[in-house]
């Protein structure tokens, strides 16, 4: 059984998800994101915006999933972080 928080999965809160597989965890996280979207939760909406930016970089989303699933940092990580920082004015 693996447990991760919404924040560890790119979200905005400490809601935990415990599942047997990463794919199941991603599904629970997605459902949680839909609930937060319906509630118009500002912190989660900002996290969703960052995820959308991530998807604009070729292979970035695949690398992100691989990193979360395996715990191994991927080569596009720095590029993603720089792009997100610029977009979020950090």
N, C-alpha and C positions, 0 to 999 in steps of 0.2 A: 504494500500500500504506500502510495506517495502522497504527500501533502504539500501544497503551495498556497500562497496568498494571492489575492487579486493583484496586489502591488507587485509581487514577484513575477506575475504573468503580464505585466505591462499596464495594469489597472491603477486604481487610485485608493484602495482601501485594504483593510486587513481581513476581509472575508476569506475563510479558508475553504479549499477544495481538496477532498481526499478521494482518490480513485486508484484503481489497479494499474491503469495505463495513462500515459500522457495524453493520448487522443481523447479519452473520456474526460480528463481534466480540462482540456481545451474546450470541449463541448459545454461543460458546466460553466466555465468562464464566459463563454459566448452568451449563454442564457442569462447569466448575471449581468453582463453588459447590456443586453436588451432591456432588462428590468430597469437598470439605471438610466438608460436612454429615455424610456417611457416616463421616468420620474424627473427627467431633465436635470440630473445631478451634474453640477458644474465641474467637479473634479474628474468625474468619469468621462464627461464629454471632452475635456482637455486631453485625457489619456487616449481617447478614441481618435482625436485629431492627430496626436503623435503617431499612432499606429497607421493612420492613413498616409502620413508622410513617409513612414517606413516602407510602405508598399510601393511608393514611387521610385525607389531605388532598386535596380535589377538585382535579383537574388537575395535582397535584404530580408524579406519575409521568410524565405526558406532557411536562411542562415539563423534568423532569430529563433524559429521553431527548433532547429537543430541544436542551438545553444541551450535553449530551455529544456529540451528533451534529454540531452546528453551531459550538460554542464560544461561543455567545451566551447571556449570562445572562438568565434569565427572571424575571418579576416576582414569582413566588411563592417565589423562592429564600430571601429573608429569613424568610418565614413558616416554611418548611421547616426552616431552620437553628435557629430559636428552638424549634420543636417538638421537634427532635431533641436539642437541648441540655437541655431540660427533662426529656425521657424518659431521657436518659443521665446526668442529674445533673451536667452540665458547668458 
